[in-house]
Amino acid sequence: MLDSLYGLSGKNALIVGAGKVPHAIASLFETAGAVVVHAQEPELSEEGVKTLFDGTPELDILVNGAVVTGPWPVDELSMDEWDRVHATNVRGAFLLMRQAVRTMRAHGRGGRLINLSTIGSVHPVLHGNYAYGSSRAGTNALTRQFALDCAADGIASNAILVGAIPSDPFPAGCPMPPTGPGMQPERFPMGHGTPEDVAPVALMLASAAGRYINGQAIVVDGGFQIA
């Protein structure tokens, strides 16, 4: 019974993203029986995304973990940096989701869209997260819009809002050290989590167990927002 609920045998999954959380999800999905293509740093242009999906014509599950992050002081945040963050986190997310829907509609089996987002999209976590927090709020909005528009095709769209999971360092050259509520240990009632705490939530959303979950932003933060 558990395998029928949480197994992914016969499913084809595309996991996008080079971070530790996408890696943990890819590993768990393979254990659950899925055929997994893990594209760690694909080109998120229209042509690049189309080429990426040419290799997955029978796609059942998309997990989008592509991300550009990093806090910047407001007076030092250039529009080039703003555009770079939004190009991946919003524009890139849209291109990936749109192509996934096209692929899923073509084979007619439905499917699952899962975006990795952040609690910083709904609650300020770090100082200087102007570009990242707002871009992930855009990812959340895309998640809900696809959920509404694609439900009739049997395609569910959900987001996982990750928090309290130390994973990947900020990019080199980021001028602002991380400060703010997200750096205060007393804000984590259950301590820090791991990427392996996020992966089972993605498995639930991708499997039969998540069949009736659509348009949701599921928070995995160990209770940060209640502390």
N, C-alpha and C positions, 0 to 999 in steps of 0.2 A: 504493500500500500504506500509506503514512504517513497519507494522508487517511482510509482505512478504519479505521485504528487510533485516530487522534487528532482526526478531524473530528467536528463536532457538527451537521452539516446535518440539518434535520428535528427537532431537539431543542428543547424549550422549557425555559428555565432561569429560576429566580427567585433573584436575588442580594440578600441582605439585609445592610445595614450601610453606614454613611456613611464609613468609614475608607478609607485609601489602598489597603489590600490588597483589600477588596471591589471597589473601582473598577478595580484592575488585573485582577482576575479577570473582571469584567464585560466589559472591553475585549477580553481574550484570547478569551473565549467567543464574542463577536460575530465576531471575526476567524475563529474556527474554524467559523462557520456557524450558531450557535445563535440562536434568537429569545430575547432577554434582556429580562426585566423587572427593573429595579434599584430596589428599595424601600430608600431610604437610611435613613429613620428611621420605620418603621411603628409603629403602636400595638400593643404586644405583650400585649394582653388577648385573651380568648377571642373576643369579638366582632370586635375589630380584626384578628386573624389570619384569622378566617373571611372577613371582607370582603376582605382582601388576596388570599386564594386564590380568591375568586370570579372574579377577573380572569385566573386561570391554570388553567383547567379541564383542560388537557392537559399538565400539568407533568411533566417528565422528570427535572429536576435541581434540587435545593435546595442553595444555598450559604448557610449561616448565619454571617454576620459581625457580627451585632449584638452590641455589647459596652458594658459600663460598667466602668471601671477606675479606678485611682488608689490609691496607698499612703497609709495612715493610721497614726499611732502607736497602739499598742494601747490606751492609756489615753484616747484621743480618738475611737476608733471607736464611733460610736453604733449602736444597733440599727436605727435608721432608715436609716443609710447601708449597713449590712450587708444589710438587706432590699432596698434599692434595687439594689445590685449583683447579688444573687442573683435578684431578680425578672426581670432581663434575661438574665443569663448561664445560669441554670438553668431557671427557670419559662418564660421566653420561648423558650428553645431547645426545651423540650419541646412547647410549643404549636405552634411552627413545624414541628417534625418530625412530630408527630402529624397535623397537617392535611395535610402533604405526603404522608404514607403513605396517608391516606384518599383523596386525589386520585389517587395512583398506583395504588392498588388498584382504583379505580373504572374507570380506563381499561385496566388489565390488561397494561401494557407493562413493568412494573417501573420502576426508577428509581435515582437516586443521592442520598443524603443526605451532605452534606459540612459539617462544623462547623469553623470557625476557632477554635482554642484556643491555648494558650500553653505554652511549656516551664516556665513558672512553676507549672503544675498538677502537675508531677512533680519539680521541682527548684527550691528557693528561688532567686530571681533578684534581687529587690529587697526591701529592708527594708520592713516595713509592709504587705505584700501579703496580709494575712489574708483579706479578703473576696474579692478578685479571684482569688487562687490556689485557694482552696477552691471557689469557684463554678465555675471552669474544670475542676477535678477532677470536679465534678458533670456538666459538659458531656461530659467524656470517658466517664463512666459511662453517660450516656444514649446516647452513640454506640455503645458496645458492646452495650447492651441492645436497641436498635433493630436492630443488625446481627444479633443472634441471632433476634429475633422476626419479622423481616421477610424473612429470606433466602429462605423458601419462596415469597414473592411476587416474587422477582427484584429485590428492593430492597437495595442495598448501602449500608452506613453506615460512614463513616470520618471521622477528624479529622486536621487539620493542626496540629501544635504549633509555633507560630511563635516564633522568638527571634532576637536579633541583627539585627532589622529596624527601624531608626528609622522611625517612621511618624507617628503622631498624638500630639499633646501630651496631657498629663494634663488633666482637666477643671479649669476655673477654680475657685478656692477650695480646692483640695486642699492640706492644711496641711503636707505632708511632701515635701521635695525628694527626687528619686530618688537613692538610694544603695544600695550593695551590689554583689555580683559582676557584675550586669548592667551596671554603669557602669565596669567595669575593662577597658580596651582589651586588656590582655594575655590576657583570657579569650576572645578572638575570633581563632582561628587564621587564618581567612579574611577578617578584617575584617568590617565591617558589610555586610549584604545590603540588598536593596531589595524593595518589594512585587512587582516583576516577577520576583523569584526564587521567590516563593510561587505565583504564578498558574499556571505550568506544572505544578506538582504537583496543583493543583485540576483542571486540564485532563486530566491522566492519570486521575485518579479518576473524572471525569465521562464519559470516553470509553470506547470499546471496549477500549482498552489496559488499563483498570483493571477489567475485567469480573470477575476472580477475586480482587479485593482487598476484604476485608470485615472490619469490626471492628478496624481498625488505627488507631494514632495515629502518624502520620508526622512526624518531627521535621525542621524546616527551620531550623537555627540556625548553620550555618557551622562547626560543631564545638565550640560553647560547652561542651557537657556532657562533652567529653573533655579540656578544657584545665584 
